[in-house]
């Protein structure tokens, strides 16, 4: 659910945060914008594949802010 994904952005594991940001971008719920913005500014974690949580949060934020 939306609330679970939003709370997952604060998970201690970067992998969980990365997938939460990705899923929130796919979900399309603009209520996620403030938290995605926060993560895009401060998160320094990287998922196992080397992808940056910050970059994924920014991508999700940009995607949500352009729709609707």
C-alpha positions as CSV (number, residue, x, y, z in Angstrom):
1,X,0.0,0.0,0.0
2,X,1.0,3.6,-0.3
3,X,1.7,4.0,3.4
4,X,3.9,0.9,3.5
5,X,5.9,2.2,0.5
6,X,6.2,5.7,2.1
7,X,7.5,4.3,5.4
8,X,9.9,2.1,3.5
9,X,11.8,5.2,2.3
10,X,13.1,5.4,5.9
11,X,14.2,1.7,6.0
12,X,17.8,1.2,7.1
13,X,18.6,-0.8,4.0
14,X,19.4,1.1,0.9
15,X,18.0,-1.7,-1.3
16,X,14.5,-1.3,0.4
17,X,14.6,2.5,0.0
18,X,15.6,2.2,-3.7
19,X,12.7,-0.1,-4.5
20,X,10.3,2.0,-2.4
21,X,11.2,5.1,-4.4
22,X,10.9,3.1,-7.7
23,X,7.5,1.8,-6.7
24,X,6.2,5.2,-5.5
25,X,7.1,6.6,-8.9
26,X,5.2,3.8,-10.6
27,X,2.2,4.2,-8.3
28,X,1.6,7.8,-9.4
29,X,0.4,9.1,-6.0
30,X,1.4,12.8,-5.7
31,X,1.2,12.5,-1.9
32,X,4.7,10.9,-2.1
33,X,6.3,14.1,-3.6
34,X,7.5,15.7,-0.3
35,X,9.1,12.5,1.0
36,X,10.6,11.7,-2.4
37,X,12.1,15.2,-2.5
38,X,13.6,14.7,1.0
39,X,15.2,11.4,0.0
40,X,16.5,12.9,-3.3
41,X,18.3,15.6,-1.2
42,X,19.8,13.6,1.6
43,X,20.0,9.8,0.9
44,X,23.5,8.6,0.1
45,X,22.7,4.9,-0.1
46,X,23.2,2.6,-3.0
47,X,21.3,-0.6,-3.8
48,X,23.1,-3.8,-4.4
49,X,23.1,-3.1,-8.2
50,X,25.0,0.1,-7.4
51,X,22.1,2.3,-8.3
52,X,21.7,5.4,-6.1
53,X,18.7,5.8,-3.9
54,X,18.9,9.6,-4.3
55,X,18.9,9.3,-8.1
56,X,15.9,7.0,-8.1
57,X,14.0,9.2,-5.7
58,X,14.7,12.2,-7.9
59,X,13.5,10.2,-11.0
60,X,10.3,9.2,-9.2
61,X,9.8,12.8,-8.0
62,X,10.2,14.2,-11.5
63,X,7.9,11.5,-12.9
64,X,5.1,12.3,-10.4
65,X,5.5,16.1,-10.7
66,X,5.0,16.0,-14.5
67,X,1.8,13.9,-14.5
68,X,-1.7,15.1,-13.8
